[in-house]
Amino acid sequence: MSTAPTANVRVLELFVELLGAQPGRTKAQLRALPGYRGLADDAFETQFQRDKDALRDAGVLLRIGRGEHYSIDRDSLAPDIEVGAADRALLSLAARAWDRGDVLAASVDAKAAASSEEEVSAPVIRLGLTGLEAATAFARGIRERRVVSFEYPGSGGLTQRAVEPWALTVQGKALYLWGWDLDRCAQRTFRVSRVRSSVEFLGESGDASVAPSGPAPRVSSLVSPLVWVRSGSAARSLLLGYEAVAEAVDERSPREGWESMALEDGELGTWIARLLPVAADVVVVGPEVLREAMLERLRAAAAWGGGDA
């Protein structure tokens, strides 16, 4: 799997490196940046030109000074910019959103601090973003009207889905893709953080249909389960991978031999499919809509199976 920085990270890295650099940076110095390491001469020249064009499109112009030192043209920036603690925190947040590592973010923090007259350190903000690569690919698919393909978990395990992407929408604490599922021949919403593979593009630009008028449908069945699980059971091992980051408060103590688990938010149907096969070792405490749905299905199974259920 490639660990090379993405184009966005590389351009941001170039901008940060040149920001405030005196008297600038030579090409040899810029080639030491992670985004350019290992490139042959011709490849570097081509990539460097593209990145300069990207900065120019964003309103940032580069100039070449004495000794072929590259720097940012001061006319590109508004005069008398003062970087405060809040600004530094936002810069740190942006860097960590683009780059999963802390190398670039640490560089941004240092340069922002050097541009600030305040001595108070900017707080480090961590987003903990998941599905960032998938979201970026989906945004491109929407913009270019290209069919996207990816692996997505369902009640029967992982399946390969082909979708005409229409929109990305934030619902609750999650980001969803709304589009036309070509395999199901119906509209569907997909939680971006649950995509289990890289996103591939199928066909050509313009192949995907245009989104229908109106807003994306709401995922009204989003639940955050709170359950009691039998200690040492296979169900406990299975559910460990779905624990919530922020644990919910359960005022009731589980019975002896059981333990409480707060699970991540997800669609109601998805959680029913996960919990039903291990229902003998799991008690749903809440929310009530999930508890009632589970009880309804267990009652139906008992009635269907008679006394042997």
C-alpha positions, 0 to 999 in steps of 0.5 A: 500500500502506498504511503506517498502524500496525497496531492492536497497534502503535498501542496499544503506542505509546499505552502507551509514550507515557503510561508515566511521562509527567508530568503526562501527555499531552493529546489534542492531544499524543496526536494527534501519534502516528503511529497517530492522524495524519491522522484527523478529529475523530470518527475520532480519538475513536472510535479513541482510545476503542477503544485505551483499551478495549484497554489496560483489557482488558490491565489498564492503566487511564488517568486524566485529571488536571488540564488533561485530561492523560491518564496511566496509573493507578499502581494498574494497575502493580505497585509498586516495579518496577525495570527492569534491563538484561535487562528493557530488552533484552526491551522492545526486542525486543518493540517490534521484533517488533511494529514493523518500523521503529525509530521506536517501538522507539527510543522504547521504548528511551529510556523504558525507560532513563529508568526504569532506575537502571543506566547500561549500555545495553540491547543492541539485538536484531533478530529479522529476522522475516519473514511477521509480517503473514501469521502474525497473519492466520493466527492470527486465522483459526485463532481464528475458524475462517475459511478463508484465501486467499493466494499460495504458490510451488510447482514450477509458480510462484505459485498461489492457495491456500485453506486451512482453518487449524488451527495454527501450528507452529515447526519448525527455524528456520521458522514453518509453517501446518498446515491443510486445503488445499481445492484439493488436498483434503489436509492441507498445511503452508505455510512462513509466510515464503514466503507471497507476498501479503496473507492474505484471509479467505473466508466467515464465522467457523466455516466452517473445520473443526476440527483433528484430534486430535494434534500438527501433522505435522513437516516432516521434509524440511527441508534447507539446501542447499550448492551449487557454481554455475557463475560467470556462469550463469543459475542463479547469478542465480536462486539469489542470491535464496535465499542463507542469512543465515548462510553454511554452512562448505564446507571443499572449494574449488569447481572453477575457474569455479564458486563456493560458495553456501549457500542458505536452508532449505526443503522437500526437494521444493521444492529439488529442483524449483528445482535440477533445471531448472538442474542443468547449472550446479549441483552439490549438495554437501550435505546428502546427502539432497538430493544423493542425491535429485537424483542419483536423478532425474538417473539416471532422466532419463538412463535414460529419455532413452537416449544423448540425455539 
